[in-house]
Amino acid sequence: MDPDAVDIQRLLDQALATRSPDAVVGEILLPAMRSVVAAHADGEVILPHVLASAEIVQRATAYVRPSASARLGTIVVATLPGDVHHVGKALLVTILSACGYSVADLGSQAPVEEIVQAAVDLRPDAIGLSALLVSTSRQMPVCIQQLDARGVQVPVLIGGAAINRAFGRRSGVLPDGRPYEPGVFYCRDVFEGLATLDALVDPARRAAQIAKARGEAVAELGSARRSAAPGPRLTASESAPGGPRGDVTVPRPPYWGARHFVADLRDVWRDLDRNTLFRYHWGGYRAAPDQFQRLVSDVFEPQLASLCHAALVEHWLQAFVVSGYFACNADGDSLVVYADDASRSELTRLNFPRQPDGERLCLADYFRPLASGERDVVVLQAVTTGPRAGEYIDRLQRSGDYARMLYVSGLAAATAEALAEYAHNLARRDLALEAGQGLRFSWGYPACPDLEEQRKVLPLLQAEAHIGLTLSQSCNLDPEHSTAAIILHHAEAKYFAVRGAAA
Ligand code: B12
């Protein structure tokens, strides 16, 4: 649906001829929006089209100008300090406002004190907190504790890619073991957030909804206490017998140290993962298989072509890469990094956790040990599509261009991934590796979960000076559409999880 193609004004004038502005909103626009949300839940309408409907409803509501009293309730929303992620909260604001709520958006990286103060001042029906990473999600329980300390009786909705229901239940338990009285509600997506908020503002359902959340938090506390019983101690830094081969040929890099360059986006997009873009970022996964193919040819492919053209002409996507070859050796669970193969002074030590059981893998095992006397080589890289995509997404949200906001955000995310793959392939070529040999691991993923390690990597690459890439206090890469990674050349490298890496 193209919002511009709908003659909203004429339809609204007709409706206003027989109804009050509040009635037009309450009896026509909101039910229409709700029916689109319901159709989305049934897999009949994809997310970009829900957002296009939200655009129409917002414009129509602004035209009709209903009184504030016509809103269903109020929610304060924010992302937490150090979190530079836009799209999760942007979707929340869009869907909740289009569905009739008044949304006080405190923006990105809101200090906890500001969120608490807004709750005190505005007395909202709920607070919605969003975070992308484990590190930023840790501020959620902090915020909940401060709300409790100020005696705020407002339920808190939390959501984001790195958290889950168990995290939500744990966040609902205060340090002294009391549940947070008004309830903490983990929401898988914004639609679950909408359903939760609907229940919380409904006097007939509110008490039961809060009691359920409190009950789950208390049950979680009980199970956490039981599982805290001492278990077998695990010895770190011991690899299992076997492990990766230690005699693979060490490739020779063309130079030592970091280099930076700007890639041509058209080359980068050859590595674009269209399937992930269309299905995941643009919401095509909800369409039935036969409809999906039609959606791809009729909507997504033309949209992609037009967006790529716009990105090239308007420069809201860039392709900055900094990548370096460093000499290295494994020392237990650490990788000692040197400037080149002749250097004896350590530049840094990267620490990697070892799997506590099973194969007991650790990324350091894929490199020659110090004792071998032979230096190995490691590739470190960081890429970013630059700051403009985030700024553009913000502008699109503010101007109510919600469907485009989702398309741009998805393309920026997919381009950052493609850029990482593109740079990785250049390293494979430089090192004369087989196609597909070796793997790329980003910090925060299950084999190397510790985001703090990136504080050692970015300075080695001079990432700030060369491509403007920094780390926030919570280890978010800024600009948001960026990744940092270590590349292993070892042919046996495989993805694995170190238990306990999750939120
Ligand atoms: C796309 C993606 C990227 C993209 C884009 C990221 C971005 N800024 O948008 C790129 C490639 C750049 C990227 C980079 C990184 N990523 Co990433 N990424 C993802 C992925 C696949 C999707 C995230 C996303 O954009 N989703 C789409 C939006 C719409 O979803 P969302 O924000 O989560 O919001 C939805 C819900 O969560 C919910 N919601 C969100 N907030 C709220 C709040 C409320 C109140 C409610 C009701 C609902 C709600 O509603 C929304 C949908 O309706 C996730 C995994 C996953 N499947 O979720 C990993 C993931 C977030 N990434 C991860 C990691 C580790 C990284 C990096 C740190 C890797 C690295 N070292 O380079 C970087 C960090 C980037 C940064 N700026 O710091 C990890 C984070 C785990 C952790 N340890 O913290 C994840 C979870 C993958 C994983 N399984 O481990 N990533």
Boltz pocket constraint, residues with backbone or C-beta under 6 A from the ligand:
constraints:
  - pocket:
      binder: B
      contacts: [[A, 84], [A, 85], [A, 86], [A, 87], [A, 88], [A, 89], [A, 91], [A, 92], [A, 127], [A, 128], [A, 129], [A, 130], [A, 131], [A, 132], [A, 133], [A, 134], [A, 135], [A, 157], [A, 158], [A, 159], [A, 160], [A, 161], [A, 162], [A, 187], [A, 188], [A, 189], [A, 190], [A, 191], [A, 192], [A, 193], [A, 194], [A, 409], [A, 412], [A, 413], [A, 414], [A, 416], [A, 417], [A, 442], [A, 443], [A, 444], [A, 445], [A, 446], [A, 449], [A, 451], [A, 475], [A, 476], [A, 477], [A, 478], [A, 479], [A, 480], [A, 481], [A, 482], [A, 483], [A, 484], [A, 485], [A, 501]]
      max_distance: 6.0
